Amino acid sequence: MRILIRSGSITRKFMVLETSDRDGSLSLTVRREGVSTSKKTWSMRSAAQEQKIIEFASPRSKNKRITIHQSGRVNYHENGKTIFVAPLTQVTQAFALYGYRVPALNRLDVHDEEIAEEDVVFDLSHLPEGPVSLSVILGPADFSPQGRSIKLEYKAEGYSITFQVDPVTIAVPSDLDLYFTTFTPERGPFLQQQMSEGQALISYHQALAATKETVLYAPNGEGVIRMIFSAPMRIAPRYKIELVDPEFHVSDQDVMRDRRSETVMLKFKVRHRKSGQIVRRPIAIKSIELDAEL
């Protein structure tokens, strides 16, 4: 999904939002064309706001990327910083994850492609000329934004992402007034991750399926069936899969292991015994046994 900004009759680039099919984690990319060879940084907590200039070993894209993991870990790829918020299925309070100040909306790059059906256009045509700052806010699904904003609700998981124009534009040192500036919080609501990556994956799929039990997905276009466990296991479990129709089976070669998720998810394909072809339609499963005993 692309978040676009409209200023007058012109649509401009702002941000791309992507959601992981694996565990529902989010990736936000602030879009700017070109590269930079250095950056200036400072802390707003410092009274003097002393600036540091960091020279890059090689030019870097002006795009800025933030990943919001289902577990509540937020990574700022521009500066390598990490903070911790509530797991996405347990968000109860609003928190500003990111701030972006532009010297003027007409300095944003023009979006010269067609606007797709899934794109979201944020119309800021009536704002006065001059600097504008926007915040990205993580909040519960029932969060009520103030002022000009676009709110995206993830109802099954119970959280929302809001893009909001700040009522008062964030101030910067006078010599940086014409620069594009990003703001990241010093820390999050928590000092450490509140949920393991495995449990976060389970919680995400259980939220989508509205269950606390095991989740079993129908085969995708490649015939892959995903089984999400009801709780993390100590080790990758041994398995025994029995199908109702003996013409089909699951061989060891058709079970896919992923080290990141092998203790919380089993992925496999069903194959026709005689033809050896992968079956891409739902097949009745008699039972699945998992064994990860001590």
C-alpha positions in Angstrom: 0.0 0.0 0.0 1.3 3.5 -0.9 0.4 6.5 1.2 0.4 9.6 -1.1 0.0 13.3 -0.4 -2.0 15.6 -2.5 -1.0 19.2 -2.6 -3.2 21.3 -4.9 -3.6 19.4 -8.2 -0.4 17.4 -7.7 0.0 14.0 -6.0 3.3 13.4 -4.3 5.2 10.5 -2.8 5.2 9.9 0.9 5.3 6.4 2.2 4.9 2.7 1.4 3.4 0.4 3.9 3.9 -3.4 3.6 2.5 -6.2 5.8 4.3 -9.6 6.2 2.1 -12.6 5.3 4.3 -14.6 7.7 3.5 -12.9 10.9 1.8 -9.6 10.2 4.8 -7.4 10.9 4.9 -4.0 9.2 7.5 -2.2 7.0 7.2 1.5 6.5 9.4 3.3 3.9 9.5 7.0 3.6 10.0 7.7 -0.1 12.5 10.2 -1.5 14.4 10.1 -4.8 18.2 10.4 -4.9 21.0 9.7 -2.5 22.8 11.4 0.4 26.5 11.5 1.2 26.1 12.6 4.8 23.6 13.5 7.5 23.3 15.8 10.5 22.0 14.6 13.8 21.1 16.1 17.2 19.1 15.4 20.3 16.0 17.5 21.1 16.8 16.8 24.8 19.9 18.9 24.6 19.4 22.6 25.3 22.2 23.6 22.9 21.0 21.1 20.3 24.6 20.4 19.3 24.7 18.9 15.8 26.9 16.1 14.5 27.8 15.6 10.9 28.1 11.9 9.8 29.8 11.3 6.5 28.8 8.1 4.7 31.4 5.6 3.4 29.3 5.5 0.2 26.1 7.3 -0.9 22.9 6.1 0.7 19.4 6.2 -0.6 17.2 9.0 0.8 14.5 6.5 1.5 14.0 5.8 5.2 12.8 2.4 6.4 11.1 1.4 9.7 10.0 -2.1 10.6 7.4 -2.7 13.3 7.6 -6.3 14.3 4.6 -8.2 15.6 6.5 -8.8 18.8 6.7 -5.1 19.5 10.3 -4.5 18.4 10.7 -1.4 16.2 13.8 -1.1 14.1 14.9 2.2 12.5 17.1 1.1 9.7 18.5 4.6 9.0 20.4 4.7 12.3 20.4 1.1 13.5 18.3 2.1 16.5 15.7 -0.3 18.2 12.9 0.5 20.6 10.2 -1.6 22.2 6.4 -1.1 22.1 3.6 -3.4 23.0 3.1 -6.5 20.7 0.7 -5.5 18.0 -2.0 -7.8 19.3 -1.8 -6.1 22.7 -1.7 -2.4 21.9 -3.7 -0.4 24.5 -2.1 3.1 24.3 -1.1 5.4 21.5 2.6 6.0 20.9 4.3 8.2 18.2 6.7 6.0 16.4 8.1 8.4 13.9 8.1 12.1 12.9 8.8 13.5 9.5 9.3 17.2 8.8 9.3 18.6 5.2 10.3 22.2 4.4 7.3 22.5 2.1 4.9 20.0 0.5 6.0 21.0 -3.0 9.5 19.7 -2.2 8.1 16.2 -2.0 8.7 14.1 -5.1 5.9 14.0 -7.7 4.0 10.7 -7.9 3.9 10.2 -11.7 2.3 6.7 -11.8 -1.4 5.8 -11.8 -3.1 5.7 -8.4 -3.9 2.1 -7.6 -7.1 1.0 -5.9 -5.2 0.1 -2.7 -3.4 3.5 -2.5 -4.4 6.0 0.1 -4.3 9.7 -0.8 -3.9 12.2 2.1 -5.2 15.5 0.8 -3.3 18.4 2.4 -4.2 21.0 -0.3 -5.6 23.5 2.2 -2.5 23.7 4.4 -0.6 27.0 4.3 2.7 27.2 2.6 5.8 26.4 4.7 7.1 23.5 6.8 4.9 20.7 7.7 5.5 17.8 10.1 3.7 14.5 10.2 3.7 11.8 12.9 3.2 8.0 12.6 1.2 6.8 15.6 0.7 3.3 16.7 -2.5 3.0 18.8 -5.4 0.7 19.7 -8.1 0.1 17.1 -10.4 2.7 18.7 -7.7 5.4 18.8 -9.2 8.8 18.0 -6.7 11.0 16.0 -6.7 14.8 16.4 -6.7 17.1 13.4 -5.8 16.1 9.8 -5.1 12.4 9.7 -5.5 9.1 8.0 -6.1 6.1 10.2 -5.6 2.5 9.1 -7.4 -0.1 11.4 -6.2 -3.7 11.8 -9.4 -4.8 13.5 -8.6 -8.5 13.9 -5.4 -7.7 15.8 -6.9 -4.7 17.6 -4.5 -1.9 16.6 -4.2 1.0 14.2 -1.6 3.0 12.4 -2.3 6.8 12.0 -0.6 9.3 9.8 -1.3 12.7 11.4 -0.3 16.3 10.6 1.1 17.8 13.8 -1.0 20.7 15.1 2.2 22.6 15.6 5.1 21.9 13.2 8.1 20.4 14.9 10.8 23.1 15.3 14.4 22.5 14.2 17.6 24.6 14.5 17.4 27.5 12.1 20.2 26.3 9.8 18.2 23.1 9.2 14.9 24.8 8.3 15.2 23.9 4.6 16.2 20.2 5.3 14.0 17.1 5.3 14.2 15.9 8.9 13.2 12.6 10.6 12.5 12.2 14.3 12.8 8.9 16.2 12.0 8.5 19.9 14.8 8.0 22.4 13.0 4.9 23.8 9.7 3.1 23.7 7.2 2.4 26.4 9.2 -0.8 27.3 12.9 -1.3 27.8 12.9 -4.8 26.4 10.8 -7.0 24.0 7.5 -8.1 25.6 6.8 -11.2 23.5 9.0 -13.7 21.8 9.0 -13.8 18.0 7.4 -17.2 18.0 4.6 -16.3 20.3 3.9 -13.2 18.3 3.5 -15.2 15.2 1.0 -17.5 16.9 -0.9 -14.5 18.4 -1.2 -12.9 15.0 -2.6 -15.9 13.2 -4.9 -16.7 16.2 -6.2 -13.1 16.0 -7.0 -13.5 12.3 -8.7 -16.8 12.9 -10.5 -15.6 16.1 -9.3 -18.6 18.0 -6.9 -19.7 20.7 -6.4 -23.1 19.2 -4.3 -24.4 16.3 -4.8 -22.7 13.0 -4.7 -24.7 9.7 -4.6 -22.8 6.4 -5.8 -24.2 3.1 -3.1 -24.7 0.5 -1.8 -21.6 -1.3 -1.1 -21.3 -5.0 2.0 -23.4 -4.6 0.1 -26.1 -2.6 1.8 -25.1 0.7 -0.4 -25.8 3.8 0.5 -23.9 7.0 -0.3 -25.2 10.5 0.2 -22.7 13.3 0.6 -24.3 16.6 -1.5 -23.3 19.6 1.7 -22.7 21.7 5.4 -22.6 21.0 7.2 -25.9 21.3 10.6 -26.5 22.9 12.1 -27.8 19.7 11.0 -28.4 16.2 8.5 -31.3 16.6 8.5 -34.6 15.0 5.3 -35.0 13.0 2.9 -37.6 11.6 0.3 -36.5 9.1 -2.5 -38.9 8.0 -4.9 -38.0 5.2 -8.4 -39.4 4.7 -7.8 -40.5 1.0 -4.9 -43.0 0.7 -4.2 -41.8 -2.8 -2.5 -38.8 -1.3 0.4 -38.5 1.1 2.9 -36.1 2.7 6.5 -37.1 2.3 9.5 -35.8 4.2 10.6 -33.9 1.2 7.4 -32.0 1.2 7.8 -30.7 4.7 9.5 -27.3 4.8 11.5 -26.2 7.9 12.2 -22.6 8.7 14.6 -22.1 11.6 12.8 -18.8 12.6 9.5 -20.5 13.0 9.9 -24.3 13.2 8.8 -24.4 16.8 5.5 -22.6 16.1 4.6 -23.5 12.5 4.6 -26.6 10.2 4.5 -26.1 6.4 3.9 -29.0 4.1 2.6 -30.0 0.7 0.3 -32.9 -0.3 1.4 -35.1 -3.2 -0.5 -37.7 -5.4 1.1 -41.1 -4.8 0.9 -42.3 -8.4 1.5 -39.2 -10.4 3.8 -37.5 -7.9 2.1 -34.2 -8.6 1.6 -31.6 -5.9 -2.1 -31.1 -4.9 -3.1 -27.4 -4.8 -6.7 -27.9 -3.6 -7.9 -28.7 -0.1 -7.5 -32.3 0.9 -9.2 -33.9 3.9 -6.7 -34.5 6.7 -7.5 -37.3 9.2 -5.0 -36.3 11.8 -1.7 -34.4 12.5 0.4 -35.5 15.4 3.2 -33.4 16.8 5.9 -34.7 19.2 8.4 -32.4 20.9 8.7 -34.2 24.3 11.6 -33.6 26.7 
